[in-house]
Amino acid sequence: MNTLTARMPHPGAQHTTTRWGWLLGLALTALCAPTWASNTEIAGVHYEPQTKVEGNTLVLNGSGISYKALQKVYTVGLYTDKKSTSGDAILAMPGSKQLRFVMLVPMRVDELGKLIARGIETNSSRDQFMRLIPATIEMGRIFSKMKRMSPGDTITIEYVPRRGTIFFVNGSPAGMPVAGPEFFNAVLKVWIGPKPTTQDLKEALLDFKPAPLLNALED
């Protein structure tokens, strides 16, 4: 009797074993699955896992939030031909790319334009920046014609081979394309270059990971 009782599992042991077995299986599945996953929901903004640019399918490489002091200013998502944790690899990729911004607070568009212009200069050599001045001036003209942005408004900057860099406001084209692949990469460096706006935002755009499995341990 005592021997049999000693061998019988505690009433809750089977439930615990089953639960841990499920968690182990979930963890193993996550380890065997591709290591890349992008957070598509950020600050109440949804970024689709994929988007189309001129018929080409791009994937969400990562998304993040820009802060000013403690205030959330905008979210940004980076779409590329294939996912990468390397800024240099993304800059070297041929084909279309896209940056999509969603405003979280009212913002003058020229503020974003000035941020981009400063970032281009910071991440370029003197010779590179001199070559980019005409395109940067053209970008300034495009932004000067845009209205003040409100929360929820979007600005999309995308590169299309053989056409150049195209700006969109709430899905509508703004101005003519700015020719040349060098300019879009200069814009992209503002966020993923050697001297980005913030390191945290750069890391978010290059390496967004799923939520940890530890949440599954909560009752």
C-alpha positions, 0 to 999 in steps of 0.5 A: 500500500505504501509502495503503491502510494509512493509511486502514484503521482501527485494530483497536480503532477500530471497537469504540471508535466503536461504544461511543461511538455507543451512549453518545451514543445513550443520552445523547440518549435521557436528554435527550429523556426526561422530566427527572423520575426518582425513586430507588426504592431507598435504604438497602436500602428499596424505594419503589414508583414509585406507590401508591394512596390511597383509589383515587387513584394517587400518584407518588413525588416523591422519597425520602431518608434522615434522619441523626442524627450519622452514623447513618441513622435512617429513610428517607422517601418523598413521594407526590403527585398529580404530581411537582414540584420546588417545595415551595410547589406541592406544598403547594398541590396538592389531593387526596391526599398521603402520607409514608412512613417506614421505620425503620432503627434502633430508635426510640420513636414519641414521638421522631418525634411530638416532631420533628413538633410542633417542626417544625410550630411552627418552620414556622408563624406564631404564629396558625397554630400556635395553630390547629394546637394541638388537632390536634397534641395529637391526633397526640401521643395517637395516637403515645403509643399506638404501640409502640417501632419496630424496623428495617423498621417503617413509619409512613405519614402520608397526607392524604385529602380530606374525611377528614383526616390518617390515621396507619398503623403497618405498614399498620394505621390508628392512631387516628382521622383528624385533620380539616382540610387545614391540619394535613397541610400543617403536617406536610409543612412539617417536611420541605419547608417553609421551615425543614425538618429538613435542607436535604439531605432537603428537596432529596431529597424535591423533586428526586431524580435518576437516577444519572449516565451516567458509570457507563456509561464504566467497563469 
